Amino acid sequence: MIEKTIKIRGAQGIHARPASQIVACAQKFESDVFLLHNDSKMNAKSIMSILGGSIVHGSTIVVQCHGADEAAVENIINMIESISG
C-alpha cells in the first residue's frame, strides 16, 4: 500500500467534473484506489462515492493505492493538482 496527502486548492472543491476525471484516471489501474477524507473512505473508481465524500476547497485528502500500481497515486495527485490549482 502507498498513500500521499494533498490539499484541495480548487475554489469549488471536488465537484462532478473533477470527480469524473479522477474516476477516469483511477480506472486505468488494476489496483484498488481510495480517497480518504475525514472519516470517509471513497472508492476512486466510483463517481458516486467521490461525490458523496463532500470534498470542499481547503480539504486535505489522502490518495491511497492497494496493489502493484504505485504510479496510480502519483498520477491521481498530479491530475488533481492540474484541475484544482
C-alpha positions as CSV (number, residue, x, y, z in Angstrom):
1,M,0.0,0.0,0.0
2,I,1.2,3.5,-0.8
3,E,-0.5,6.8,0.1
4,K,0.1,10.5,-0.2
5,T,-1.7,13.5,1.2
6,I,-2.9,16.5,-0.9
7,K,-4.8,19.7,-0.1
8,I,-7.6,20.7,-2.5
9,R,-7.0,24.1,-3.8
10,G,-9.8,24.4,-6.3
11,A,-12.4,27.0,-5.2
12,Q,-15.3,24.6,-5.8
13,G,-13.6,21.5,-4.3
14,I,-14.2,18.2,-6.0
15,H,-17.5,18.5,-7.9
16,A,-18.8,16.4,-10.8
17,R,-16.2,17.3,-13.5
18,P,-13.1,16.7,-11.4
19,A,-14.7,13.6,-9.8
20,S,-15.2,12.2,-13.3
21,Q,-11.6,12.9,-14.2
22,I,-10.4,11.2,-11.0
23,V,-12.5,8.1,-11.9
24,A,-11.2,8.0,-15.4
25,C,-7.6,8.2,-14.1
26,A,-8.2,5.6,-11.4
27,Q,-9.8,3.1,-13.8
28,K,-6.6,2.9,-15.8
29,F,-5.1,0.9,-13.0
30,E,-5.8,-2.6,-11.7
31,S,-5.1,-1.7,-8.1
32,D,-7.8,-0.5,-5.7
33,V,-7.5,3.3,-5.3
34,F,-9.2,5.2,-2.5
35,L,-9.6,8.8,-1.4
36,L,-9.7,9.3,2.4
37,H,-11.3,12.4,3.8
38,N,-12.4,13.0,7.4
39,D,-13.9,9.6,8.4
40,S,-14.8,8.6,4.8
41,K,-13.1,6.1,2.5
42,M,-14.2,6.7,-1.1
43,N,-13.6,4.3,-4.0
44,A,-11.7,6.5,-6.6
45,K,-13.2,4.4,-9.3
46,S,-16.8,5.4,-8.4
47,I,-18.1,8.9,-9.1
48,M,-20.9,8.5,-6.7
49,S,-18.5,7.5,-3.9
50,I,-16.3,10.6,-4.6
51,L,-19.3,13.0,-4.8
52,G,-20.7,11.5,-1.5
53,G,-17.4,12.5,0.2
54,S,-18.2,16.2,0.1
55,I,-14.6,17.3,-0.6
56,V,-14.6,21.1,-0.5
57,H,-12.0,23.8,-1.0
58,G,-9.2,23.5,1.6
59,S,-9.9,19.9,2.4
60,T,-7.0,17.6,3.0
61,I,-7.4,14.2,1.4
62,V,-5.2,11.1,1.3
63,V,-4.9,9.2,-2.0
64,Q,-4.3,5.5,-1.2
65,C,-3.4,2.6,-3.5
66,H,-3.7,-1.1,-2.6
67,G,-1.8,-3.2,-5.2
68,A,1.1,-3.1,-7.5
69,D,0.2,0.1,-9.4
70,E,2.1,2.6,-7.2
71,A,2.0,5.0,-10.1
72,A,-1.7,5.4,-9.6
73,V,-1.1,7.6,-6.5
74,E,1.2,10.0,-8.3
75,N,-1.0,10.1,-11.4
76,I,-4.1,11.0,-9.5
77,I,-2.3,13.6,-7.3
78,N,-0.8,15.2,-10.4
79,M,-4.3,15.2,-12.1
80,I,-6.0,16.7,-9.0
81,E,-3.3,19.4,-8.8
82,S,-3.7,20.3,-12.5
83,I,-7.5,20.7,-12.3
84,S,-7.7,22.4,-8.9
85,G,-4.6,24.5,-9.0
